[in-house]
Amino acid sequence: MKGGGPVSHCLQPQSQVVTWSPKSEVSA
């Protein structure tokens, strides 16, 4: 989805953040 463009980040900015977020690893 990175190749999608800036629109992808604007549509789901939180989704991407949670994907590589440090909290996600800690929770898992």
N, CA, C, O and CB atoms as a CASP TS submission, in Angstrom:
PFRMAT TS
TARGET T0000
AUTHOR 0000-0000-0000
METHOD Language model
MODEL 1
PARENT N/A
ATOM      1  N   MET     1       0.847  -1.203   0.000  1.00  0.00           N
ATOM      2  CA  MET     1       0.000   0.000   0.000  1.00  0.00           C
ATOM      3  C   MET     1       0.879   1.248   0.000  1.00  0.00           C
ATOM      4  O   MET     1       0.398   2.357  -0.235  1.00  0.00           O
ATOM      5  CB  MET     1      -0.957   0.008   1.233  1.00  0.00           C
ATOM      6  N   LYS     2       2.173   1.058   0.266  1.00  0.00           N
ATOM      7  CA  LYS     2       3.072   2.227   0.303  1.00  0.00           C
ATOM      8  C   LYS     2       3.120   2.892  -1.068  1.00  0.00           C
ATOM      9  O   LYS     2       3.269   4.109  -1.168  1.00  0.00           O
ATOM     10  CB  LYS     2       4.504   1.812   0.750  1.00  0.00           C
ATOM     11  N   GLY     3       2.991   2.082  -2.133  1.00  0.00           N
ATOM     12  CA  GLY     3       3.064   2.646  -3.482  1.00  0.00           C
ATOM     13  C   GLY     3       1.777   3.393  -3.826  1.00  0.00           C
ATOM     14  O   GLY     3       1.729   4.116  -4.822  1.00  0.00           O
ATOM     15  N   GLY     4       0.749   3.228  -3.022  1.00  0.00           N
ATOM     16  CA  GLY     4      -0.531   3.910  -3.292  1.00  0.00           C
ATOM     17  C   GLY     4      -0.322   5.402  -3.451  1.00  0.00           C
ATOM     18  O   GLY     4      -0.818   6.001  -4.405  1.00  0.00           O
ATOM     19  N   GLY     5       0.402   6.003  -2.532  1.00  0.00           N
ATOM     20  CA  GLY     5       0.634   7.452  -2.628  1.00  0.00           C
ATOM     21  C   GLY     5       0.212   8.151  -1.347  1.00  0.00           C
ATOM     22  O   GLY     5      -0.075   7.499  -0.343  1.00  0.00           O
ATOM     23  N   PRO     6       0.173   9.468  -1.382  1.00  0.00           N
ATOM     24  CA  PRO     6      -0.192  10.259  -0.191  1.00  0.00           C
ATOM     25  C   PRO     6      -1.651  10.026   0.199  1.00  0.00           C
ATOM     26  O   PRO     6      -2.020  10.161   1.366  1.00  0.00           O
ATOM     27  CB  PRO     6       0.048  11.764  -0.447  1.00  0.00           C
ATOM     28  N   VAL     7      -2.466   9.679  -0.776  1.00  0.00           N
ATOM     29  CA  VAL     7      -3.892   9.464  -0.491  1.00  0.00           C
ATOM     30  C   VAL     7      -4.048   8.323   0.516  1.00  0.00           C
ATOM     31  O   VAL     7      -4.857   8.414   1.440  1.00  0.00           O
ATOM     32  CB  VAL     7      -4.680   9.148  -1.802  1.00  0.00           C
ATOM     33  N   SER     8      -3.282   7.263   0.339  1.00  0.00           N
ATOM     34  CA  SER     8      -3.375   6.107   1.246  1.00  0.00           C
ATOM     35  C   SER     8      -3.116   6.561   2.676  1.00  0.00           C
ATOM     36  O   SER     8      -3.834   6.179   3.601  1.00  0.00           O
ATOM     37  CB  SER     8      -2.365   4.989   0.837  1.00  0.00           C
ATOM     38  N   HIS     9      -2.084   7.379   2.848  1.00  0.00           N
ATOM     39  CA  HIS     9      -1.737   7.824   4.213  1.00  0.00           C
ATOM     40  C   HIS     9      -2.863   8.689   4.782  1.00  0.00           C
ATOM     41  O   HIS     9      -3.137   8.651   5.981  1.00  0.00           O
ATOM     42  CB  HIS     9      -0.392   8.619   4.213  1.00  0.00           C
ATOM     43  N   CYS    10      -3.504   9.460   3.924  1.00  0.00           N
ATOM     44  CA  CYS    10      -4.568  10.366   4.406  1.00  0.00           C
ATOM     45  C   CYS    10      -5.825   9.551   4.721  1.00  0.00           C
ATOM     46  O   CYS    10      -6.564   9.869   5.653  1.00  0.00           O
ATOM     47  CB  CYS    10      -4.889  11.480   3.340  1.00  0.00           C
ATOM     48  N   LEU    11      -6.058   8.503   3.940  1.00  0.00           N
ATOM     49  CA  LEU    11      -7.269   7.692   4.143  1.00  0.00           C
ATOM     50  C   LEU    11      -7.160   6.905   5.448  1.00  0.00           C
ATOM     51  O   LEU    11      -8.099   6.882   6.243  1.00  0.00           O
ATOM     52  CB  LEU    11      -7.492   6.724   2.944  1.00  0.00           C
ATOM     53  N   GLN    12      -6.024   6.266   5.664  1.00  0.00           N
ATOM     54  CA  GLN    12      -5.864   5.462   6.892  1.00  0.00           C
ATOM     55  C   GLN    12      -4.503   5.723   7.526  1.00  0.00           C
ATOM     56  O   GLN    12      -3.643   4.842   7.534  1.00  0.00           O
ATOM     57  CB  GLN    12      -6.026   3.949   6.585  1.00  0.00           C
ATOM     58  N   PRO    13      -4.303   6.923   8.056  1.00  0.00           N
ATOM     59  CA  PRO    13      -3.021   7.261   8.683  1.00  0.00           C
ATOM     60  C   PRO    13      -2.827   6.470   9.968  1.00  0.00           C
ATOM     61  O   PRO    13      -1.716   6.029  10.262  1.00  0.00           O
ATOM     62  CB  PRO    13      -2.940   8.770   8.973  1.00  0.00           C
ATOM     63  N   GLN    14      -3.875   6.290  10.722  1.00  0.00           N
ATOM     64  CA  GLN    14      -3.761   5.550  11.989  1.00  0.00           C
ATOM     65  C   GLN    14      -3.463   4.084  11.706  1.00  0.00           C
ATOM     66  O   GLN    14      -2.663   3.464  12.407  1.00  0.00           O
ATOM     67  CB  GLN    14      -5.061   5.684  12.831  1.00  0.00           C
ATOM     68  N   SER    15      -4.097   3.532  10.692  1.00  0.00           N
ATOM     69  CA  SER    15      -3.897   2.112  10.370  1.00  0.00           C
ATOM     70  C   SER    15      -2.408   1.840  10.156  1.00  0.00           C
ATOM     71  O   SER    15      -1.864   0.874  10.692  1.00  0.00           O
ATOM     72  CB  SER    15      -4.715   1.707   9.103  1.00  0.00           C
ATOM     73  N   GLN    16      -1.755   2.697   9.370  1.00  0.00           N
ATOM     74  CA  GLN    16      -0.331   2.472   9.086  1.00  0.00           C
ATOM     75  C   GLN    16       0.476   2.661  10.358  1.00  0.00           C
ATOM     76  O   GLN    16       1.414   1.905  10.614  1.00  0.00           O
ATOM     77  CB  GLN    16       0.176   3.432   7.975  1.00  0.00           C
ATOM     78  N   VAL    17       0.133   3.639  11.142  1.00  0.00           N
ATOM     79  CA  VAL    17       0.890   3.914  12.369  1.00  0.00           C
ATOM     80  C   VAL    17       0.825   2.709  13.293  1.00  0.00           C
ATOM     81  O   VAL    17       1.833   2.309  13.876  1.00  0.00           O
ATOM     82  CB  VAL    17       0.345   5.175  13.087  1.00  0.00           C
ATOM     83  N   VAL    18      -0.360   2.135  13.424  1.00  0.00           N
ATOM     84  CA  VAL    18      -0.519   0.977  14.328  1.00  0.00           C
ATOM     85  C   VAL    18       0.248  -0.219  13.779  1.00  0.00           C
ATOM     86  O   VAL    18       0.750  -1.046  14.540  1.00  0.00           O
ATOM     87  CB  VAL    18      -2.023   0.613  14.510  1.00  0.00           C
ATOM     88  N   THR    19       0.336  -0.307  12.442  1.00  0.00           N
ATOM     89  CA  THR    19       1.019  -1.458  11.835  1.00  0.00           C
ATOM     90  C   THR    19       2.462  -1.529  12.320  1.00  0.00           C
ATOM     91  O   THR    19       2.930  -2.598  12.711  1.00  0.00           O
ATOM     92  CB  THR    19       0.978  -1.371  10.288  1.00  0.00           C
ATOM     93  N   TRP    20       3.174  -0.401  12.300  1.00  0.00           N
ATOM     94  CA  TRP    20       4.594  -0.413  12.704  1.00  0.00           C
ATOM     95  C   TRP    20       4.785   0.283  14.045  1.00  0.00           C
ATOM     96  O   TRP    20       5.907   0.593  14.444  1.00  0.00           O
ATOM     97  CB  TRP    20       5.472   0.269  11.631  1.00  0.00           C
ATOM     98  N   SER    21       3.678   0.521  14.729  1.00  0.00           N
ATOM     99  CA  SER    21       3.780   1.222  16.016  1.00  0.00           C
ATOM    100  C   SER    21       4.470   0.331  17.058  1.00  0.00           C
ATOM    101  O   SER    21       4.281  -0.886  17.050  1.00  0.00           O
ATOM    102  CB  SER    21       2.370   1.646  16.520  1.00  0.00           C
ATOM    103  N   PRO    22       5.254   0.918  17.939  1.00  0.00           N
ATOM    104  CA  PRO    22       5.949   0.150  18.981  1.00  0.00           C
ATOM    105  C   PRO    22       4.948  -0.484  19.942  1.00  0.00           C
ATOM    106  O   PRO    22       5.198  -1.563  20.480  1.00  0.00           O
ATOM    107  CB  PRO    22       6.929   1.052  19.759  1.00  0.00           C
ATOM    108  N   LYS    23       3.832   0.176  20.154  1.00  0.00           N
ATOM    109  CA  LYS    23       2.819  -0.365  21.076  1.00  0.00           C
ATOM    110  C   LYS    23       2.282  -1.691  20.530  1.00  0.00           C
ATOM    111  O   LYS    23       2.003  -2.612  21.297  1.00  0.00           O
ATOM    112  CB  LYS    23       1.649   0.656  21.281  1.00  0.00           C
ATOM    113  N   SER    24       2.142  -1.783  19.223  1.00  0.00           N
ATOM    114  CA  SER    24       1.611  -3.008  18.621  1.00  0.00           C
ATOM    115  C   SER    24       2.493  -4.190  19.027  1.00  0.00           C
ATOM    116  O   SER    24       1.986  -5.241  19.418  1.00  0.00           O
ATOM    117  CB  SER    24       1.538  -2.882  17.065  1.00  0.00           C
ATOM    118  N   GLU    25       3.799  -4.016  18.934  1.00  0.00           N
ATOM    119  CA  GLU    25       4.721  -5.110  19.289  1.00  0.00           C
ATOM    120  C   GLU    25       4.587  -5.439  20.768  1.00  0.00           C
ATOM    121  O   GLU    25       4.575  -6.611  21.146  1.00  0.00           O
ATOM    122  CB  GLU    25       6.192  -4.731  18.952  1.00  0.00           C
ATOM    123  N   VAL    26       4.488  -4.435  21.590  1.00  0.00           N
ATOM    124  CA  VAL    26       4.382  -4.664  23.040  1.00  0.00           C
ATOM    125  C   VAL    26       3.084  -5.404  23.345  1.00  0.00           C
ATOM    126  O   VAL    26       3.060  -6.312  24.177  1.00  0.00           O
ATOM    127  CB  VAL    26       4.438  -3.314  23.826  1.00  0.00           C
ATOM    128  N   SER    27       2.008  -5.015  22.670  1.00  0.00           N
ATOM    129  CA  SER    27       0.710  -5.655  22.912  1.00  0.00           C
ATOM    130  C   SER    27       0.775  -7.116  22.476  1.00  0.00           C
ATOM    131  O   SER    27       0.273  -8.005  23.164  1.00  0.00           O
ATOM    132  CB  SER    27      -0.431  -4.907  22.156  1.00  0.00           C
ATOM    133  N   ALA    28       1.396  -7.348  21.332  1.00  0.00           N
ATOM    134  CA  ALA    28       1.483  -8.715  20.808  1.00  0.00           C
ATOM    135  C   ALA    28       2.362  -9.528  21.739  1.00  0.00           C
ATOM    136  O   ALA    28       2.582 -10.715  21.501  1.00  0.00           O
ATOM    137  CB  ALA    28       2.047  -8.736  19.347  1.00  0.00           C
TER
END
